């Protein structure tokens, strides 16, 4: 069934606490929206697996078919391109790709992957967006293949979020109220992205990732040349010809307290650190392909305060392609994972990053899991 086009740009009021509810208190909780068309009675109580198991397709029930495989993320193909493991072709494979990490002590999560019987709707009610750049509408519509998606439009000549014409998307999203990322020692965030056929990559642009810090509002804006000891962000970027990377703002390694964060400067195949802007980490470790879906998932693990044992990892199609440890993401117990930094735009801060034409990307399959609790 095709979905109607929804176009909006206004601020959203957070949903009430009863919008989402846990299924079984004695088992890990998969959040189900009361606005979903799926009734609670139809949901498997094992939708989110027990501690120590793997978040694989066998943990979910598809509305269209019951998965026959019980393999984990290692079942994904090894190709690190949008046309290989980054483009899963079934619901089961998508679930493996967005939930690639073993669950430890975490017990909650959510997904908008279609045709899964516990899926939340792809909507404001689920994402709970705030700090919205009002000139860039939140536009839920159909991707070229008919899949419901969040669309980002980049007009010709657009780059950064501060120059005209503006393009892309920019808002922050904690997700459903009943999945509290501030309780997470480790969390994953996955989604699928489609760059339209014939996409002009130019020099590169930003893609969504997790952010965090000592407070929610204080962590917003930990990007755009603003680096601080009290916040971090871990977005993705595409580069020339679709080369992919992690793009991080961490507490500055130029401060002796955070010297360990220079580890991001040494990740193959190529990493570039900048004293002002973010670090380009693992550039070219995978490649986005235009005209089809690429499914990515990132893992963020907070360090123990006083220790350099934080971790960032990126998966494409369920396969780990970038992994860096020994990091310091926080120096205070107030440092938490706060939510999704839902940003995409061309840039770079210079005109040679600008979009070469009017073009779009589409985002779907948003999924979050708390895999270990603080």
Buried (B, 14 or more C-beta within 10 A) or exposed (E): EEBEEBEEEEEBEBBEEEBBBBBEEEBBBBBBBEEBEBEEEEBEEBBBBEBEBBBBBBBBBBBEEEBEEEBBBEBBBEBBBBBBBBBBEBBBBBBBBBBBBBBBBBBBBBBBBBBBBBBBBBBBBBBBBBBBBEEBBBBBBBBEEEBBBBBBBBBEBBBBBEBEBBBBBBBBBBBBBBBBBBBBBBBBBBBBBBBBEEBBBBBBBBBBBBBBBBBBEBBBBBBBEEBBBBBBBBBBBBBEEBBBBBBBBBBBBEEEEBEBBBBBBEBEEBBEBEEEBBBBBBBBBBBBBBBBBBBBBBBBBBBEEEEBBBBBBBBBBBBBBBBBBBBBBBBEEEBBBBBBBBBBBBBBEEEEBBBEEBBBBBBBBBBBBBBBBB
